[in-house]
Amino acid sequence: MPTVGLIELCERGLKAGLVGNYRVQVETKHDTDLWDENCGLWDDKKVSMFVSTLHFLCIDTLDQLLVTATKTQIVIIEPPLLPYLIKQWLAQILLEDIRVLSLAFLPLSVCTVVGAGKKHGLVGLELHGQACFVPVYEYRELTPHIGMASINEADVDDDEMPIETLSEKSIRQLTYDIRKSMQIINVDLLAADRAPPNTAFIGGHIIVENSTVRNVLSRKKYLNREQGVYDSLFA
């Protein structure tokens, strides 16, 4: 069960942090360079180069932690599809080299659901200039569905999915028992007429808004094409 400290890091928009006397934010400005737009996946070669560079940056940045490392707990709020190579390297240097007390990886989607007071949800996130929906069930992140649209100034391509189609496509990927569980939760919330903050319903399913996805969907081209859906999401 995520703690208050983990939720606090998420609400502050941090991708990494220290729970305790120190807090370190891992720079993510190179993420876009690691993303292969042609295949919609992380580029292994670029990831390897990034890890090599990050190694020297973090050794210098985290050197101050060596004195109190055994009392330090680190929480990394990870974006969708964070490469295993990066997670493996971070775990090695923090646990084996610096020897911090504990290290935990917590998906951003899970933090968003927990922050909304729920344990299930379909979370809208921005990933490398594209909107994606990540199903969360019992505090577990399931396979995200990516591919709505880019956030550049170009016109919307014909093959880009409307937000409602993308969310329904994500829901259909889930197993029957998970879909049924999420549906029951929605019925209860609607009957009580008390949806939690930053929550909306599309096609009978709960969608928890993450702040970054608003930047993707608030562009004028989306408002023109998906005005009704946008209103239902962010009214």
C-alpha positions as CSV (number, residue, x, y, z in Angstrom):
1,M,0.0,0.0,0.0
2,P,1.6,3.3,-1.1
3,T,2.4,5.6,1.9
4,V,1.7,9.3,2.3
5,G,5.3,10.1,1.5
6,L,5.0,8.3,-1.9
7,I,1.8,10.1,-2.8
8,E,3.4,13.5,-1.8
9,L,6.2,13.0,-4.3
10,C,3.7,12.2,-7.0
11,E,1.5,15.2,-6.3
12,R,4.6,17.4,-6.5
13,G,5.3,16.1,-10.1
14,L,8.6,14.5,-9.2
15,K,10.0,11.5,-11.1
16,A,12.3,10.7,-8.2
17,G,12.7,11.7,-4.6
18,L,14.1,11.0,-1.2
19,V,11.8,10.5,1.8
20,G,13.7,11.9,4.6
21,N,16.2,14.8,5.0
22,Y,17.3,14.8,1.4
23,R,15.4,14.9,-1.9
24,V,17.0,14.3,-5.3
25,Q,15.1,14.7,-8.6
26,V,16.4,12.7,-11.5
27,E,16.5,14.8,-14.6
28,T,14.3,13.5,-17.4
29,K,15.0,16.0,-20.1
30,H,16.7,13.3,-22.2
31,D,13.6,11.1,-22.2
32,T,12.5,12.3,-25.6
33,D,15.9,11.4,-27.1
34,L,15.4,7.8,-25.8
35,W,12.1,7.4,-27.5
36,D,12.0,5.8,-31.0
37,E,9.0,7.6,-32.7
38,N,9.0,5.2,-35.6
39,C,8.2,2.1,-33.6
40,G,6.8,3.8,-30.5
41,L,9.3,2.2,-28.1
42,W,12.4,3.0,-26.2
43,D,15.5,2.9,-28.3
44,D,17.9,0.4,-26.6
45,K,21.1,2.0,-28.0
46,K,20.1,5.4,-26.8
47,V,19.1,4.1,-23.4
48,S,22.5,2.5,-23.0
49,M,24.2,5.8,-23.9
50,F,21.9,7.7,-21.5
51,V,22.7,5.3,-18.6
52,S,26.4,5.7,-19.2
53,T,26.0,9.5,-19.0
54,L,23.6,9.3,-16.0
55,H,26.1,7.2,-14.1
56,F,28.6,10.0,-13.8
57,L,25.9,12.6,-13.1
58,C,24.4,10.6,-10.2
59,I,27.7,9.7,-8.6
60,D,28.5,13.4,-8.3
61,T,24.9,14.4,-7.2
62,L,24.4,11.6,-4.7
63,D,27.9,11.8,-3.2
64,Q,26.5,13.9,-0.3
65,L,24.3,10.9,0.6
66,L,27.1,8.6,1.6
67,V,27.2,9.9,5.2
68,T,23.5,9.2,5.8
69,A,22.9,6.6,3.2
70,T,22.0,3.8,5.6
71,K,19.1,6.0,6.9
72,T,17.9,7.1,3.5
73,Q,14.8,5.8,1.7
74,I,14.5,6.6,-2.0
75,V,11.3,6.5,-4.0
76,I,11.4,6.7,-7.8
77,I,8.1,7.7,-9.5
78,E,8.5,6.0,-12.9
79,P,6.8,7.1,-16.1
80,P,5.1,4.5,-18.3
81,L,7.3,1.9,-20.0
82,L,10.5,3.0,-18.2
83,P,13.2,0.7,-19.6
84,Y,14.3,-2.2,-17.3
85,L,17.9,-1.3,-18.0
86,I,17.5,2.1,-16.3
87,K,15.7,0.6,-13.4
88,Q,18.3,-2.1,-13.0
89,W,21.1,0.4,-13.1
90,L,19.5,2.7,-10.6
91,A,18.9,-0.2,-8.2
92,Q,22.5,-1.3,-8.5
93,I,24.1,2.0,-7.8
94,L,21.7,3.1,-5.0
95,L,21.5,-0.2,-3.2
96,E,24.9,-1.8,-3.8
97,D,27.2,1.2,-4.3
98,I,25.7,3.9,-2.1
99,R,23.8,1.4,0.1
100,V,20.7,3.4,0.9
101,L,18.2,1.9,3.4
102,S,15.6,1.1,0.8
103,L,14.6,1.8,-2.8
104,A,11.1,1.6,-4.3
105,F,9.8,2.1,-7.8
106,L,6.2,3.3,-8.0
107,P,4.5,3.9,-11.3
108,L,3.1,7.3,-12.0
109,S,-0.2,5.8,-12.9
110,V,-0.6,4.1,-9.6
111,C,0.3,7.3,-7.7
112,T,-2.4,9.1,-9.7
113,V,-5.1,6.5,-8.8
114,V,-4.0,6.5,-5.1
115,G,-4.1,10.3,-5.1
116,A,-7.7,10.2,-6.3
117,G,-8.6,7.8,-3.4
118,K,-9.0,4.7,-5.5
119,K,-7.3,1.4,-6.3
120,H,-8.7,0.9,-9.8
121,G,-8.7,3.3,-12.7
122,L,-7.8,4.2,-16.3
123,V,-5.2,6.9,-16.0
124,G,-4.6,9.4,-18.8
125,L,-0.9,10.3,-19.1
126,E,1.4,12.1,-21.5
127,L,4.3,10.0,-22.9
128,H,6.8,11.5,-25.2
129,G,4.3,13.8,-26.9
130,Q,1.5,11.3,-27.1
131,A,-1.5,10.7,-24.9
132,C,-1.9,7.2,-23.5
133,F,-4.2,5.4,-21.1
134,V,-2.8,3.1,-18.4
135,P,-5.2,0.7,-16.7
136,V,-4.5,0.3,-12.9
137,Y,-6.0,-2.5,-11.0
138,E,-5.4,-3.3,-7.3
139,Y,-2.6,-0.8,-7.2
140,R,-0.9,-2.6,-10.2
141,E,-0.1,-0.9,-13.5
142,L,-1.3,-3.0,-16.5
143,T,-0.1,-2.6,-20.1
144,P,-0.6,1.0,-21.3
145,H,-2.3,1.7,-24.6
146,I,-0.5,4.4,-26.5
147,G,-1.3,6.2,-29.7
148,M,-3.8,9.0,-29.5
149,A,-2.0,11.9,-31.0
150,S,1.2,14.0,-30.9
151,I,1.3,17.4,-29.2
152,N,3.1,19.2,-32.0
153,E,1.6,22.0,-34.0
154,A,0.8,19.9,-37.0
155,D,-2.7,19.0,-37.9
156,V,-4.2,15.8,-36.5
157,D,-3.5,12.8,-38.7
158,D,-6.3,10.6,-40.0
159,D,-5.0,7.5,-38.3
160,E,-4.9,9.1,-34.8
161,M,-7.5,7.8,-32.4
162,P,-10.1,10.0,-30.8
163,I,-9.8,9.9,-27.0
164,E,-13.0,8.0,-26.5
165,T,-11.8,5.3,-29.0
166,L,-8.5,5.0,-27.3
167,S,-10.0,4.7,-23.8
168,E,-12.4,2.0,-24.9
169,K,-9.6,0.2,-26.7
170,S,-7.6,0.2,-23.4
171,I,-10.6,-1.2,-21.5
172,R,-11.2,-4.0,-24.0
173,Q,-7.6,-5.2,-23.4
174,L,-8.4,-6.0,-19.8
175,T,-9.6,-9.4,-18.6
176,Y,-13.3,-9.9,-17.9
177,D,-13.0,-10.0,-14.1
178,I,-11.0,-6.7,-14.1
179,R,-13.5,-5.0,-16.4
180,K,-16.4,-6.2,-14.2
181,S,-14.7,-4.9,-11.1
182,M,-14.1,-1.5,-12.6
183,Q,-17.7,-1.3,-13.8
184,I,-19.1,-2.1,-10.4
185,I,-17.1,0.7,-8.9
186,N,-18.4,3.1,-11.4
187,V,-22.0,2.1,-10.8
188,D,-21.5,2.6,-7.0
189,L,-20.0,6.1,-7.5
190,L,-22.7,7.2,-10.0
191,A,-25.4,6.0,-7.6
192,A,-23.9,7.9,-4.8
193,D,-23.5,10.9,-7.0
194,R,-20.1,11.7,-5.6
195,A,-17.3,11.2,-8.1
196,P,-13.9,12.0,-6.6
197,P,-11.9,15.1,-7.9
198,N,-10.2,14.9,-11.3
199,T,-12.4,11.9,-12.2
200,A,-14.7,11.5,-15.2
201,F,-16.7,8.8,-16.9
202,I,-16.5,7.7,-20.5
203,G,-18.3,4.7,-21.8
204,G,-19.2,3.7,-18.2
205,H,-15.5,3.5,-17.1
206,I,-13.6,5.6,-14.7
207,I,-10.8,7.8,-16.0
208,V,-8.4,9.5,-13.6
209,E,-6.9,12.7,-14.9
210,N,-3.2,13.3,-14.6
211,S,-2.1,16.9,-14.8
212,T,0.2,16.3,-17.8
213,V,-2.5,14.9,-20.0
214,R,-4.4,18.1,-19.9
215,N,-1.6,19.8,-21.9
216,V,-2.1,17.2,-24.6
217,L,-5.8,17.4,-24.8
218,S,-6.3,21.2,-24.4
219,R,-4.8,22.1,-27.8
220,K,-7.4,23.7,-30.0
221,K,-7.3,20.9,-32.6
222,Y,-8.6,18.5,-29.9
223,L,-11.2,20.9,-28.6
224,N,-12.6,21.2,-32.2
225,R,-12.6,17.4,-32.8
226,E,-13.4,16.1,-29.3
227,Q,-15.3,19.0,-27.7
228,G,-18.0,16.8,-26.1
229,V,-15.5,14.3,-24.8
230,Y,-13.2,17.0,-23.5
231,D,-16.1,18.6,-21.6
232,S,-17.0,15.3,-20.0
233,L,-13.4,14.8,-18.9
234,F,-12.4,18.2,-17.6
235,A,-15.7,19.9,-16.7
